Amino acid sequence: MTEAQPKILIASDALRQRVAELAQQISADYEGRDLTIVCTLGGAVVFFADLVRQLTIPARHVYMGFSAYGGGGGKSGEARVYLDVAEPLEGRHVLVLDGTVISGRTPHYILELLQRRQPASLKFCTLLLKRGSLRAPLPLDYVGFEVPDEGFAVGYGMGQDPAHRWLPYIGTVSA
């Protein structure tokens, strides 16, 4: 049985345009500052790669890996870090990049963890936001697209099925 192709939610051209706009805005906002960009591993990697290539300012690139909710299907409400930022963030301007914000619990946890390292500033950027599912207070400084709370976002590096991760657009599949 062949699985149906995901329904296109955001086409490749719209992704390219919005990522360019975000890069322009971030470049302007951080001009002359000592910026570190934290890429959350998994769903943000393709977004991160496309965005940093379009920045017009220098920035350090670091990575953070986590498993959301300890593999408990979202029920435990716990995030576990499996790869932490290896360099000091004290006094630096830090921007966290994520692929999708759904409940907001995991990004909230990451921001709390990084705030303890005393950065000069700490902001958050997500490519996708499912605002209707947001359950935790979260500063959303840069948002690429607000998407409906229906289905599971796949493509552009996101999704649990490897066959969907490398689609050049963002689609949805049944959750």
ZAMARGU-4260 file (C-alpha; in steps of 0.2 Angstrom, whole numbers, plus 5000, padded with zeros to 4 digits):
<rodrens>
0) 5000/5000/5000 | 5007/5017/4995 | 5006/5032/5006 | 4998/5047/4998 | 5009/5062/4995
5) 5007/5076/5008 | 4996/5090/5004 | 5006/5105/5000 | 5005/5119/5013 | 5019/5130/5009
10) 5027/5130/4991 | 5046/5130/4988 | 5045/5148/4981 | 5036/5155/4996 | 5048/5146/5008
15) 5063/5154/4999 | 5055/5171/4999 | 5050/5170/5018 | 5068/5164/5023 | 5076/5178/5013
20) 5064/5191/5022 | 5069/5183/5039 | 5087/5184/5035 | 5086/5202/5030 | 5077/5206/5046
25) 5089/5197/5058 | 5104/5204/5049 | 5097/5222/5052 | 5092/5218/5070 | 5109/5211/5074
30) 5120/5223/5064 | 5136/5226/5074 | 5132/5213/5088 | 5141/5198/5093 | 5128/5185/5087
35) 5127/5166/5091 | 5114/5156/5082 | 5108/5140/5090 | 5101/5127/5078 | 5089/5115/5086
40) 5094/5098/5078 | 5081/5089/5068 | 5068/5099/5060 | 5077/5115/5059 | 5093/5110/5050
45) 5087/5114/5032 | 5079/5131/5038 | 5095/5135/5047 | 5106/5131/5032 | 5096/5142/5020
50) 5094/5156/5033 | 5112/5158/5038 | 5118/5158/5020 | 5108/5173/5017 | 5113/5183/5032
55) 5124/5199/5029 | 5132/5199/5046 | 5144/5187/5054 | 5137/5174/5067 | 5143/5159/5076
60) 5134/5143/5073 | 5131/5131/5087 | 5119/5116/5089 | 5108/5109/5102 | 5099/5092/5101
65) 5084/5087/5112 | 5071/5074/5112 | 5054/5081/5115 | 5045/5074/5130 | 5056/5059/5133
70) 5048/5049/5119 | 5032/5048/5128 | 5021/5053/5114 | 5020/5071/5121 | 5012/5066/5137
75) 5026/5068/5150 | 5029/5086/5145 | 5048/5084/5147 | 5062/5088/5135 | 5079/5080/5137
80) 5094/5088/5130 | 5106/5075/5121 | 5118/5088/5113 | 5121/5104/5123 | 5129/5120/5116
85) 5148/5118/5120 | 5153/5136/5121 | 5150/5150/5133 | 5135/5161/5129 | 5138/5174/5143
90) 5137/5192/5136 | 5133/5186/5118 | 5117/5189/5108 | 5109/5172/5106 | 5096/5168/5093
95) 5088/5150/5094 | 5081/5143/5077 | 5068/5130/5078 | 5058/5121/5064 | 5040/5120/5072
100) 5032/5127/5088 | 5017/5117/5093 | 5014/5117/5111 | 5029/5128/5115 | 5035/5117/5130
105) 5051/5111/5122 | 5056/5129/5116 | 5051/5136/5133 | 5063/5123/5141 | 5077/5127/5129
110) 5075/5146/5132 | 5075/5144/5151 | 5091/5133/5150 | 5100/5145/5139 | 5095/5160/5149
115) 5104/5153/5164 | 5120/5156/5154 | 5118/5175/5155 | 5117/5180/5137 | 5116/5198/5133
120) 5100/5194/5124 | 5090/5179/5120 | 5078/5178/5105 | 5068/5164/5097 | 5064/5161/5078
125) 5053/5147/5071 | 5049/5143/5054 | 5032/5136/5058 | 5020/5141/5072 | 5004/5132/5076
130) 4997/5146/5087 | 4981/5136/5092 | 4991/5123/5100 | 5003/5134/5110 | 5002/5129/5128
135) 5017/5138/5136 | 5022/5156/5137 | 5035/5159/5123 | 5043/5175/5116 | 5041/5172/5097
140) 5053/5186/5090 | 5053/5179/5072 | 5040/5168/5064 | 5041/5162/5046 | 5023/5156/5044
145) 5008/5152/5055 | 5000/5136/5050 | 4984/5127/5054 | 4983/5115/5069 | 4978/5101/5057
150) 4989/5087/5053 | 5008/5085/5054 | 5020/5096/5045 | 5033/5087/5034 | 5046/5092/5021
155) 5060/5105/5021 | 5069/5094/5034 | 5054/5091/5045 | 5044/5075/5049 | 5047/5058/5056
160) 5047/5048/5040 | 5064/5051/5031 | 5054/5050/5014 | 5045/5066/5019 | 5060/5076/5027
165) 5068/5080/5010 | 5053/5086/5001 | 5057/5104/4994 | 5040/5111/5001 | 5031/5110/5017
170) 5016/5098/5017 | 5004/5090/5029 | 5000/5072/5033 | 4987/5065/5045 | 4993/5066/5063
</rodrens>
